[in-house]
Amino acid sequence: MANATSTDTGRVAVNVDLSVGLLERIDRLAESTGVTRVALIRQAVEDLLEDAEDIAVSEARLADAEDPLVPWEQA
């Protein structure tokens, strides 16, 4: 598990290991968009978690034989 340090802002600082190449890509994007490295990483983690949660719900619904399927036109 990553090392985490509490702050007074209600956030927790987490230490993670990133490859130099990945960090360079993040920094290039940060520079070109004017968004901080921290904000980009936080958004990426949030987006990944939302996607994973959506997938988990979808898989659970597909596995539930009693859960009615919604026609594509209604989705």
Stockholm file with secondary structure:
# STOCKHOLM 1.0

chainA/1-75         MANATSTDTGRVAVNVDLSVGLLERIDRLAESTGVTRVALIRQAVEDLLEDAEDIAVSEARLADAEDPLVPWEQA
#=GR chainA/1-75 SS CCCEEECTTSCEEECCCCCHHHHHHHHHHHHHHTCCHHHHHHHHHHHHHHHHHHHHHHHHHHHCTTSCCCCGGGC
#=GC SS_cons        CCCEEECTTSCEEECCCCCHHHHHHHHHHHHHHTCCHHHHHHHHHHHHHHHHHHHHHHHHHHHCTTSCCCCGGGC
//
